[in-house]
Amino acid sequence: MTAEILEAYGYISRSRQYVGMVGAPAPIAPSAITEYLDRYPSAICREEFDAAVFALDDQFRRHWDEQQEKDKPKTPPKKR
């Protein structure tokens, strides 16, 4: 089950939209999951499938945000 969800997430996330000036990853849309399941049916119930994909996506986006904060240039204090 875990491998199936990870494989599905990898496939679904390829259709991700990016938004804003910095190209932040938008959340995966439920329709992307529906399209995936229409093409590749699963024995996993839809609620569990959605929950797992959304949890992986939340973690991915949280990590992306953390990386953006870490990679921000440090501005030196202004001199008076």
C-alpha positions, 0 to 999 in steps of 0.5 A, a space after each residue: 500500500 505504501 509503495 502504491 501511494 508513493 508512486 501515485 503521489 509522484 505521478 500526481 505531483 507532476 501536474 502541480 501548478 506553481 504560483 506567485 513571484 517565487 513559483 511556490 508549489 500550489 496544493 495538489 487539486 482533488 481533481 488531479 487525484 480523480 484523474 489519476 484514479 480514473 486511469 489507475 484504479 486502486 483497492 485503497 478507499 478514496 478517503 484514505 488515498 486522498 488523506 495520504 496524498 494530501 499529507 505527502 503534499 503538505 510535507 513537500 510544501 512545508 519542506 519547500 517553505 523551509 528551504 526558501 526561508 533557509 536560502 533567503 539572503 541574510 541582510 546586514 543590519 543597517 548602519 545609521 
